[in-house]
Amino acid sequence: MSSKAMASPRSQPVTSRFASVPTSPTPTVNAVSTPGAGFTVRPGTAWPRQLAALRAAFEAALTAQDWDQLAVLDKTLQQLLPALRARMHEPATRAQLAQINALYTTMLAAGQAKKAEIQQQINQQASTREGVMAYLQHQ
């Protein structure tokens, strides 16, 4: 057997936002449930299936522009990352994480757009308030 075939899955480079998760002994996750997340890790269910459900929950929250739900789901994912680190060698798990990572890019862009929209509304209200104050002072 070649030395390449014997290499540990952890020796393979991982290029995603999840690569920065510190390595530690393989953690065991019996269940992770974040109140209000609408997603719970279920022992005995395959990780790719659970990650697909988590991705679907992220997509639904993004479509609904439910920023609170997105924050809760993000917290849930952060809790799962140490356990997922040990499964990064599994192609199906890695594929699901890549899809979630791509979705994060979309979520960040949507969040920035919403932030800009809200800032514009705040600026418009401030301008209106200044106009009203100037009008009232000249009465």
N, CA, C and O atoms as a DFTB+ gen file, in Angstrom:
556 C
 N C O
     1  1       0.851      -1.178       0.000
     2  2       0.000       0.000       0.000
     3  2       0.887       1.228       0.000
     4  3       1.877       1.271       0.730
     5  1       0.557       2.223      -0.798
     6  2       1.398       3.412      -0.878
     7  2       1.217       4.282       0.351
     8  3       0.220       4.181       1.065
     9  1       2.208       5.145       0.584
    10  2       2.123       6.027       1.746
    11  2       0.972       7.016       1.585
    12  3       0.409       7.490       2.572
    13  1       0.626       7.325       0.335
    14  2      -0.499       8.229       0.096
    15  2      -1.807       7.578       0.537
    16  3      -2.663       8.249       1.115
    17  1      -1.974       6.287       0.273
    18  2      -3.189       5.582       0.654
    19  2      -3.278       5.427       2.159
    20  3      -4.376       5.304       2.700
    21  1      -2.151       5.430       2.842
    22  2      -2.164       5.230       4.284
    23  2      -2.280       6.554       5.040
    24  3      -2.409       6.558       6.264
    25  1      -2.235       7.663       4.327
    26  2      -2.294       8.965       4.990
    27  2      -3.621       9.125       5.717
    28  3      -4.668       8.679       5.248
    29  1      -3.551       9.750       6.835
    30  2      -4.739      10.015       7.635
    31  2      -5.634      10.998       6.902
    32  3      -5.127      11.890       6.221
    33  1      -6.974      10.863       7.021
    34  2      -7.880      11.822       6.395
    35  2      -7.620      13.236       6.897
    36  3      -7.853      14.191       6.156
    37  1      -7.147      13.403       8.125
    38  2      -6.889      14.726       8.663
    39  2      -5.667      15.375       8.032
    40  3      -5.485      16.589       8.135
    41  1      -4.812      14.559       7.367
    42  2      -3.643      15.144       6.740
    43  2      -4.007      15.778       5.401
    44  3      -3.202      16.511       4.825
    45  1      -5.204      15.507       4.903
    46  2      -5.648      16.099       3.656
    47  2      -6.083      17.541       3.915
    48  3      -6.747      17.807       4.917
    49  1      -5.722      18.481       3.029
    50  2      -6.121      19.872       3.248
    51  2      -7.630      20.037       3.098
    52  3      -8.260      19.401       2.254
    53  1      -8.182      20.887       3.922
    54  2      -9.598      21.198       3.871
    55  2      -9.700      22.679       3.588
    56  3      -9.145      23.495       4.324
    57  1     -10.401      23.031       2.530
    58  2     -10.491      24.434       2.167
    59  2     -11.931      24.910       2.286
    60  3     -12.676      24.941       1.306
    61  1     -12.300      25.275       3.486
    62  2     -13.605      25.881       3.719
    63  2     -13.511      26.690       4.986
    64  3     -12.475      26.689       5.652
    65  1     -14.578      27.380       5.327
    66  2     -14.570      28.189       6.538
    67  2     -14.493      27.303       7.775
    68  3     -14.232      27.790       8.875
    69  1     -14.717      26.010       7.600
    70  2     -14.715      25.088       8.716
    71  2     -13.320      24.560       9.025
    72  3     -13.132      23.846      10.009
    73  1     -12.350      24.903       8.199
    74  2     -10.995      24.402       8.389
    75  2     -10.336      24.994       9.623
    76  3      -9.353      24.444      10.118
    77  1     -10.853      26.094      10.125
    78  2     -10.226      26.737      11.269
    79  2     -10.654      26.138      12.606
    80  3     -10.211      26.595      13.659
    81  1     -11.501      25.132      12.572
    82  2     -11.939      24.510      13.810
    83  2     -10.770      23.759      14.418
    84  3     -10.161      22.924      13.749
    85  1     -10.445      24.039      15.680
    86  2      -9.303      23.370      16.288
    87  2      -9.540      21.863      16.381
    88  3     -10.657      21.406      16.622
    89  1      -8.469      21.110      16.187
    90  2      -8.595      19.667      16.301
    91  2      -8.501      19.282      17.768
    92  3      -7.770      19.897      18.543
    93  1      -9.231      18.285      18.122
    94  2      -9.239      17.771      19.484
    95  2      -9.657      16.318      19.401
    96  3     -10.007      15.835      18.324
    97  1      -9.628      15.613      20.523
    98  2     -10.110      14.243      20.456
    99  2     -11.514      14.229      19.875
   100  3     -12.290      15.162      20.084
   101  1     -11.839      13.170      19.147
   102  2     -13.135      13.082      18.506
   103  2     -14.253      13.214      19.529
   104  3     -14.416      12.350      20.391
   105  1     -15.028      14.300      19.434
   106  2     -16.110      14.487      20.385
   107  2     -17.309      13.633      20.015
   108  3     -17.472      13.223      18.865
   109  1     -18.109      13.384      20.971
   110  2     -19.334      12.643      20.751
   111  2     -20.482      13.613      20.959
   112  3     -20.546      14.310      21.972
   113  1     -21.368      13.652      20.014
   114  2     -22.529      14.511      20.144
   115  2     -23.742      13.603      20.223
   116  3     -24.088      12.922      19.257
   117  1     -24.380      13.601      21.379
   118  2     -25.590      12.807      21.521
   119  2     -26.783      13.561      20.955
   120  3     -27.619      12.984      20.260
   121  1     -26.856      14.833      21.252
   122  2     -27.920      15.676      20.708
   123  2     -27.521      17.125      20.885
   124  3     -26.955      17.514      21.906
   125  1     -27.819      17.894      19.900
   126  2     -27.636      19.336      19.998
   127  2     -28.961      19.938      19.586
   128  3     -29.468      19.672      18.497
   129  1     -29.503      20.731      20.445
   130  2     -30.743      21.413      20.129
   131  2     -30.641      22.823      20.656
   132  3     -30.425      23.039      21.849
   133  1     -30.794      23.766      19.778
   134  2     -30.787      25.160      20.184
   135  2     -32.240      25.599      20.201
   136  3     -32.930      25.477      19.189
   137  1     -32.723      26.110      21.335
   138  2     -34.126      26.512      21.390
   139  2     -34.491      27.425      20.227
   140  3     -33.804      28.408      19.953
   141  1     -35.569      27.089      19.559
   142  2     -36.055      27.905      18.462
   143  2     -35.393      27.618      17.131
   144  3     -35.772      28.214      16.122
   145  1     -34.407      26.716      17.095
   146  2     -33.694      26.483      15.843
   147  2     -34.522      25.675      14.859
   148  3     -34.333      25.799      13.649
   149  1     -35.418      24.864      15.347
   150  2     -36.165      24.003      14.447
   151  2     -35.299      22.894      13.898
   152  3     -35.633      22.279      12.885
   153  1     -34.195      22.638      14.559
   154  2     -33.263      21.616      14.106
   155  2     -32.629      20.987      15.326
   156  3     -32.173      21.690      16.228
   157  1     -32.595      19.652      15.361
   158  2     -31.963      18.926      16.450
   159  2     -31.130      17.802      15.861
   160  3     -31.583      17.094      14.961
   161  1     -29.919      17.636      16.360
   162  2     -29.096      16.496      15.955
   163  2     -29.715      15.270      16.587
   164  3     -29.950      15.229      17.794
   165  1     -29.977      14.275      15.766
   166  2     -30.596      13.061      16.259
   167  2     -29.590      11.910      16.213
   168  3     -29.128      11.528      15.138
   169  1     -29.257      11.363      17.375
   170  2     -28.321      10.235      17.387
   171  2     -28.828       9.111      16.493
   172  3     -30.024       8.817      16.470
   173  1     -27.926       8.493      15.768
   174  2     -28.291       7.372      14.918
   175  2     -28.697       7.790      13.515
   176  3     -28.851       6.933      12.645
   177  1     -28.874       9.085      13.270
   178  2     -29.207       9.564      11.939
   179  2     -27.911       9.972      11.254
   180  3     -27.040      10.588      11.867
   181  1     -27.794       9.628      10.002
   182  2     -26.566       9.923       9.260
   183  2     -26.301      11.424       9.222
   184  3     -27.212      12.227       9.022
   185  1     -25.035      11.784       9.418
   186  2     -24.643      13.194       9.418
   187  2     -25.015      13.905       8.129
   188  3     -25.535      15.019       8.191
   189  1     -24.770      13.307       6.946
   190  2     -25.146      14.031       5.730
   191  2     -26.632      14.390       5.699
   192  3     -27.002      15.476       5.252
   193  1     -27.469      13.490       6.169
   194  2     -28.911      13.765       6.195
   195  2     -29.208      14.905       7.167
   196  3     -30.018      15.785       6.874
   197  1     -28.550      14.884       8.321
   198  2     -28.773      15.950       9.299
   199  2     -28.259      17.289       8.779
   200  3     -28.892      18.324       8.987
   201  1     -27.120      17.269       8.107
   202  2     -26.586      18.503       7.542
   203  2     -27.493      19.035       6.429
   204  3     -27.653      20.246       6.277
   205  1     -28.080      18.129       5.660
   206  2     -29.030      18.547       4.629
   207  2     -30.241      19.222       5.272
   208  3     -30.751      20.217       4.757
   209  1     -30.696      18.675       6.400
   210  2     -31.823      19.287       7.113
   211  2     -31.426      20.655       7.665
   212  3     -32.221      21.594       7.625
   213  1     -30.211      20.770       8.176
   214  2     -29.733      22.047       8.693
   215  2     -29.629      23.067       7.560
   216  3     -30.022      24.222       7.723
   217  1     -29.103      22.641       6.415
   218  2     -29.005      23.533       5.261
   219  2     -30.392      23.987       4.824
   220  3     -30.584      25.160       4.505
   221  1     -31.362      23.075       4.804
   222  2     -32.734      23.433       4.436
   223  2     -33.314      24.448       5.421
   224  3     -34.028      25.368       5.022
   225  1     -33.004      24.278       6.708
   226  2     -33.478      25.232       7.713
   227  2     -32.844      26.606       7.486
   228  3     -33.518      27.629       7.610
   229  1     -31.543      26.631       7.151
   230  2     -30.876      27.889       6.820
   231  2     -31.544      28.546       5.606
   232  3     -31.816      29.747       5.615
   233  1     -31.807      27.751       4.563
   234  2     -32.418      28.290       3.342
   235  2     -33.805      28.858       3.627
   236  3     -34.153      29.928       3.128
   237  1     -34.593      28.148       4.425
   238  2     -35.944      28.625       4.755
   239  2     -35.879      29.933       5.541
   240  3     -36.650      30.857       5.280
   241  1     -34.967      30.009       6.494
   242  2     -34.830      31.229       7.293
   243  2     -34.344      32.383       6.432
   244  3     -34.786      33.518       6.613
   245  1     -33.442      32.108       5.500
   246  2     -32.944      33.156       4.613
   247  2     -34.053      33.644       3.689
   248  3     -34.203      34.848       3.483
   249  1     -34.825      32.727       3.136
   250  2     -35.940      33.094       2.261
   251  2     -36.943      33.967       3.007
   252  3     -37.484      34.924       2.454
   253  1     -37.180      33.622       4.269
   254  2     -38.117      34.391       5.096
   255  2     -37.473      35.657       5.666
   256  3     -38.145      36.459       6.315
   257  1     -36.192      35.832       5.427
   258  2     -35.410      36.927       6.012
   259  2     -35.604      36.969       7.527
   260  3     -35.775      38.031       8.127
   261  1     -35.571      35.782       8.119
   262  2     -35.711      35.640       9.567
   263  2     -34.308      35.671      10.166
   264  3     -33.682      34.629      10.355
   265  1     -33.825      36.869      10.461
   266  2     -32.451      37.063      10.912
   267  2     -32.231      36.437      12.284
   268  3     -31.136      35.953      12.569
   269  1     -33.245      36.439      13.133
   270  2     -33.116      35.798      14.448
   271  2     -32.931      34.291      14.284
   272  3     -32.092      33.686      14.951
   273  1     -33.716      33.695      13.398
   274  2     -33.610      32.257      13.147
   275  2     -32.237      31.920      12.556
   276  3     -31.634      30.912      12.926
   277  1     -31.747      32.748      11.652
   278  2     -30.417      32.506      11.085
   279  2     -29.349      32.533      12.173
   280  3     -28.417      31.730      12.148
   281  1     -29.479      33.443      13.118
   282  2     -28.506      33.511      14.222
   283  2     -28.570      32.252      15.074
   284  3     -27.537      31.731      15.493
   285  1     -29.776      31.763      15.330
   286  2     -29.939      30.548      16.132
   287  2     -29.349      29.348      15.396
   288  3     -28.657      28.526      15.996
   289  1     -29.621      29.251      14.106
   290  2     -29.081      28.142      13.313
   291  2     -27.560      28.210      13.237
   292  3     -26.888      27.179      13.275
   293  1     -27.016      29.416      13.131
   294  2     -25.569      29.579      13.117
   295  2     -24.977      29.078      14.432
   296  3     -23.947      28.404      14.437
   297  1     -25.626      29.406      15.537
   298  2     -25.148      28.935      16.844
   299  2     -25.171      27.405      16.897
   300  3     -24.246      26.784      17.422
   301  1     -26.211      26.814      16.360
   302  2     -26.319      25.355      16.322
   303  2     -25.171      24.763      15.508
   304  3     -24.534      23.799      15.932
   305  1     -24.914      25.340      14.348
   306  2     -23.825      24.844      13.503
   307  2     -22.490      24.972      14.217
   308  3     -21.664      24.062      14.148
   309  1     -22.269      26.075      14.897
   310  2     -21.015      26.268      15.626
   311  2     -20.827      25.185      16.689
   312  3     -19.707      24.735      16.930
   313  1     -21.925      24.769      17.321
   314  2     -21.845      23.707      18.326
   315  2     -21.501      22.366      17.686
   316  3     -20.878      21.516      18.322
   317  1     -21.903      22.174      16.438
   318  2     -21.666      20.907      15.737
   319  2     -20.276      20.791      15.128
   320  3     -19.790      19.683      14.898
   321  1     -19.640      21.914      14.868
   322  2     -18.363      21.879      14.144
   323  2     -17.300      20.976      14.764
   324  3     -16.627      20.263      14.020
   325  1     -17.113      20.966      16.080
   326  2     -16.098      20.049      16.613
   327  2     -16.382      18.578      16.286
   328  3     -15.459      17.824      15.976
   329  1     -17.637      18.172      16.353
   330  2     -17.982      16.785      16.023
   331  2     -17.834      16.530      14.526
   332  3     -17.446      15.437      14.114
   333  1     -18.141      17.529      13.722
   334  2     -18.043      17.372      12.275
   335  2     -16.600      17.318      11.803
   336  3     -16.298      16.712      10.775
   337  1     -15.728      17.940      12.544
   338  2     -14.309      17.948      12.183
   339  2     -13.789      16.518      12.019
   340  3     -12.988      16.243      11.126
   341  1     -14.241      15.626      12.873
   342  2     -13.801      14.231      12.808
   343  2     -14.380      13.501      11.606
   344  3     -13.926      12.409      11.264
   345  1     -15.377      14.094      10.965
   346  2     -16.038      13.441       9.830
   347  2     -15.709      14.123       8.493
   348  3     -16.331      13.827       7.472
   349  1     -14.749      15.016       8.505
   350  2     -14.421      15.750       7.284
   351  2     -13.885      14.849       6.174
   352  3     -13.887      15.239       5.006
   353  1     -13.432      13.660       6.524
   354  2     -12.930      12.738       5.508
   355  2     -14.066      12.073       4.731
   356  3     -13.828      11.485       3.676
   357  1     -15.290      12.158       5.236
   358  2     -16.430      11.534       4.565
   359  2     -16.902      12.451       3.433
   360  3     -17.270      13.599       3.679
   361  1     -16.892      11.949       2.200
   362  2     -17.270      12.799       1.062
   363  2     -18.670      13.409       1.196
   364  3     -18.862      14.577       0.856
   365  1     -19.628      12.656       1.674
   366  2     -20.996      13.187       1.793
   367  2     -21.070      14.303       2.826
   368  3     -21.765      15.297       2.618
   369  1     -20.362      14.145       3.933
   370  2     -20.344      15.193       4.957
   371  2     -19.645      16.426       4.415
   372  3     -20.120      17.547       4.593
   373  1     -18.518      16.217       3.753
   374  2     -17.780      17.343       3.184
   375  2     -18.629      18.071       2.137
   376  3     -18.598      19.299       2.062
   377  1     -19.384      17.321       1.333
   378  2     -20.237      17.942       0.313
   379  2     -21.327      18.798       0.962
   380  3     -21.598      19.909       0.507
   381  1     -21.945      18.286       2.014
   382  2     -22.980      19.058       2.706
   383  2     -22.388      20.319       3.327
   384  3     -22.987      21.392       3.250
   385  1     -21.218      20.192       3.941
   386  2     -20.575      21.367       4.540
   387  2     -20.192      22.385       3.476
   388  3     -20.264      23.589       3.722
   389  1     -19.788      21.923       2.298
   390  2     -19.458      22.847       1.208
   391  2     -20.707      23.605       0.779
   392  3     -20.638      24.799       0.485
   393  1     -21.853      22.920       0.741
   394  2     -23.103      23.591       0.377
   395  2     -23.499      24.606       1.445
   396  3     -23.958      25.701       1.121
   397  1     -23.325      24.247       2.708
   398  2     -23.625      25.188       3.795
   399  2     -22.674      26.372       3.724
   400  3     -23.090      27.510       3.939
   401  1     -21.412      26.124       3.429
   402  2     -20.430      27.198       3.308
   403  2     -20.821      28.158       2.174
   404  3     -20.729      29.374       2.336
   405  1     -21.251      27.620       1.038
   406  2     -21.699      28.456      -0.077
   407  2     -22.933      29.259       0.330
   408  3     -23.077      30.421      -0.049
   409  1     -23.811      28.641       1.094
   410  2     -25.006      29.329       1.574
   411  2     -24.630      30.466       2.517
   412  3     -25.290      31.506       2.532
   413  1     -23.577      30.274       3.303
   414  2     -23.095      31.334       4.196
   415  2     -22.733      32.576       3.383
   416  3     -23.022      33.696       3.806
   417  1     -22.110      32.393       2.236
   418  2     -21.756      33.527       1.385
   419  2     -23.017      34.276       0.967
   420  3     -23.052      35.506       0.998
   421  1     -24.039      33.543       0.580
   422  2     -25.314      34.144       0.199
   423  2     -25.952      34.852       1.385
   424  3     -26.478      35.957       1.247
   425  1     -25.903      34.207       2.567
   426  2     -26.495      34.810       3.761
   427  2     -25.772      36.090       4.147
   428  3     -26.410      37.072       4.526
   429  1     -24.453      36.090       4.054
   430  2     -23.688      37.295       4.384
   431  2     -24.034      38.436       3.438
   432  3     -24.188      39.579       3.871
   433  1     -24.156      38.133       2.152
   434  2     -24.511      39.167       1.176
   435  2     -25.915      39.699       1.466
   436  3     -26.147      40.906       1.401
   437  1     -26.841      38.813       1.783
   438  2     -28.207      39.243       2.097
   439  2     -28.228      40.090       3.363
   440  3     -28.955      41.081       3.440
   441  1     -27.442      39.707       4.341
   442  2     -27.356      40.478       5.584
   443  2     -26.783      41.860       5.349
   444  3     -27.268      42.838       5.917
   445  1     -25.753      41.953       4.516
   446  2     -25.159      43.249       4.196
   447  2     -26.155      44.135       3.441
   448  3     -26.237      45.338       3.686
   449  1     -26.908      43.527       2.523
   450  2     -27.911      44.291       1.769
   451  2     -28.999      44.807       2.705
   452  3     -29.433      45.952       2.583
   453  1     -29.438      43.968       3.636
   454  2     -30.470      44.393       4.593
   455  2     -29.929      45.490       5.497
   456  3     -30.636      46.449       5.806
   457  1     -28.701      45.355       5.914
   458  2     -28.070      46.378       6.756
   459  2     -28.023      47.714       6.018
   460  3     -28.322      48.753       6.607
   461  1     -27.654      47.701       4.740
   462  2     -27.603      48.925       3.943
   463  2     -28.995      49.533       3.791
   464  3     -29.158      50.751       3.852
   465  1     -29.992      48.678       3.594
   466  2     -31.374      49.157       3.469
   467  2     -31.835      49.832       4.760
   468  3     -32.452      50.897       4.722
   469  1     -31.541      49.226       5.873
   470  2     -31.934      49.798       7.170
   471  2     -31.180      51.099       7.425
   472  3     -31.760      52.059       7.932
   473  1     -29.898      51.141       7.080
   474  2     -29.122      52.377       7.256
   475  2     -29.702      53.497       6.409
   476  3     -29.761      54.645       6.851
   477  1     -30.129      53.173       5.198
   478  2     -30.746      54.162       4.325
   479  2     -32.043      54.690       4.951
   480  3     -32.309      55.891       4.905
   481  1     -32.844      53.802       5.531
   482  2     -34.084      54.220       6.194
   483  2     -33.788      55.127       7.383
   484  3     -34.480      56.121       7.600
   485  1     -32.769      54.784       8.144
   486  2     -32.380      55.612       9.301
   487  2     -31.941      56.993       8.824
   488  3     -32.335      58.007       9.401
   489  1     -31.134      57.033       7.781
   490  2     -30.672      58.316       7.240
   491  2     -31.846      59.152       6.730
   492  3     -31.891      60.366       6.925
   493  1     -32.792      58.481       6.075
   494  2     -33.961      59.184       5.545
   495  2     -34.811      59.750       6.690
   496  3     -35.292      60.879       6.599
   497  1     -34.996      58.982       7.756
   498  2     -35.753      59.470       8.904
   499  2     -35.051      60.650       9.563
   500  3     -35.701      61.615       9.963
   501  1     -33.735      60.578       9.678
   502  2     -32.982      61.679      10.272
   503  2     -33.120      62.935       9.426
   504  3     -33.276      64.035       9.957
   505  1     -33.062      62.769       8.111
   506  2     -33.208      63.910       7.210
   507  2     -34.608      64.509       7.322
   508  3     -34.757      65.731       7.351
   509  1     -35.619      63.673       7.383
   510  2     -37.001      64.134       7.540
   511  2     -37.167      64.873       8.862
   512  3     -37.806      65.924       8.918
   513  1     -36.591      64.323       9.916
   514  2     -36.674      64.945      11.237
   515  2     -36.022      66.327      11.216
   516  3     -36.559      67.279      11.782
   517  1     -34.871      66.434      10.566
   518  2     -34.181      67.722      10.456
   519  2     -35.032      68.720       9.684
   520  3     -35.090      69.895      10.047
   521  1     -35.691      68.267       8.629
   522  2     -36.563      69.138       7.839
   523  2     -37.749      69.625       8.651
   524  3     -38.113      70.799       8.586
   525  1     -38.341      68.739       9.405
   526  2     -39.477      69.109      10.253
   527  2     -39.024      70.108      11.312
   528  3     -39.712      71.096      11.567
   529  1     -37.883      69.858      11.924
   530  2     -37.377      70.772      12.961
   531  2     -37.095      72.161      12.368
   532  3     -37.399      73.174      12.998
   533  1     -36.525      72.211      11.178
   534  2     -36.237      73.498      10.535
   535  2     -37.553      74.218      10.216
   536  3     -37.661      75.429      10.403
   537  1     -38.535      73.480       9.743
   538  2     -39.849      74.067       9.428
   539  2     -40.490      74.632      10.682
   540  3     -41.020      75.743      10.670
   541  1     -40.441      73.849      11.789
   542  2     -41.075      74.303      13.036
   543  2     -40.369      75.528      13.617
   544  3     -41.007      76.367      14.252
   545  1     -39.081      75.635      13.407
   546  2     -38.334      76.792      13.929
   547  2     -38.672      78.082      13.171
   548  3     -38.518      79.180      13.706
   549  1     -39.123      77.945      11.952
   550  2     -39.458      79.126      11.133
   551  2     -40.946      79.447      11.178
   552  3     -41.419      80.261      10.385
   553  1     -41.643      78.867      12.028
   554  2     -43.088      79.131      12.157
   555  2     -43.347      80.272      13.067
   556  3     -44.503      80.633      13.291
